Amino acid sequence: MSQHVPDDFPRDVTPASLSGAQPKLAGRLIKGKFVVGQTDDERYQRWEVCEDLAQQLVAKARKDAVKYPQHSREVTLQRMRRAIEVKGWVTVVEADWLVERLRALLHW
């Protein structure tokens, strides 16, 4: 699955840490192995969410640009980003990627 994820899509490289006197990382047992951080399948799923959202936002961004012709394309993209961030659907780095993907889809 993960081979379809674009190279520029962010990878979550920050493993969860646990409090205590000794430093600990949160790991999960997956198929008999302890895994710390995001798996390739989890990254693929996050990309699917972000790609789907970018595709849906194309029409919204175009509508916003028509409604507010005084706004530059950058302002329109920032308005889309703020709307995404308020919802809390994606991480900050995923929002960065999503805005760039939206820019590419819009040919802006």
N, C-alpha and C positions, 0 to 999 in steps of 0.2 A: 504494500500500500504506500509506504512512505516515499517510494521513488517518484511519485507524482507531485510531491510538495516542492514548490520552487525553492531554489537555493537561497533566495533572499528572505524567505519567511523565517521569522525569529524562532530560535530554539530556546526553550526554558532551561537554562543551565544553572539556575539557583536552586539547589536542593533545600528542602525544609530542614531547619535545625530545631533541636529540642533543648529546652532549658535544663540547667543542672550544673553541678560542679565540673563534670567532665563534658567536653564538647561531644555532641551526638548528631548524627544525620538521620532523618526519617527515611527508612527504606521499606520496600514492599517485597513480599515474596511472590514472584511471578514465574510460573513454570519451573519451580525448583531453584530459582536464582533470586538473590536479593538485588533489587533495582533501586537506585537512588536517582531521582530526577525524572524527566519526561521520557517515555518510551517513543519509538518511531510511530507506533500506532496512535498514541496520544497526540503527538505532533500533527499527524495527518488529520485527526479529528478536529483539532484547533484550526488548521488551515481550511478545512471544509467549511467550518462556521464562518471564518473571516472572508473566504471567497464568496460564499453565498450572500453574506451581508454586503460586500462590495458590489455584487451584481444588482442587489435590490436598491442600493443607494444611488445608482446611476440615474434612474428616473427622478428620484427626489432631488438630487443635486441639479439636474437640468431644470426642474420645476422651480427650485429656489433661485437659480440664476435668472430665469425669466421674470420671476416675481420681484426680484431686487436687482434690476439691471445696473444700478449704480455700484454694486459690489464687484470687485475684481474676482477672478477665478480663485485666487488664493483665499479671499475672504469667504467665498462660498465653501471651499474645502474645509476651512477652519470651522465654519458653522456646522458642517457635517460631523467633523471630529468632536466638537463639543456635545452634539446630540448623542453621539456614540458613547462618549465618556460618561455622560449623565446616566445612561442606562446601565453602565457597568458590565456590559456584555463581553468585553475583551480587556486584555492587559494593556498597559501603556505602550509596550513595544509592538503588540499586535495592532493597536490603533495607528501607530506610525506606519506600519506596513500597509494597513487597510487604506489609509489616506493616499499613499503612493500608488496603490493598486487602483483606487478610484480615479486618480489623476490619469493613469494609463488608459483605463477603460473609457474615460471621457475625451482622451486625446488632448489634454490640457497641458 
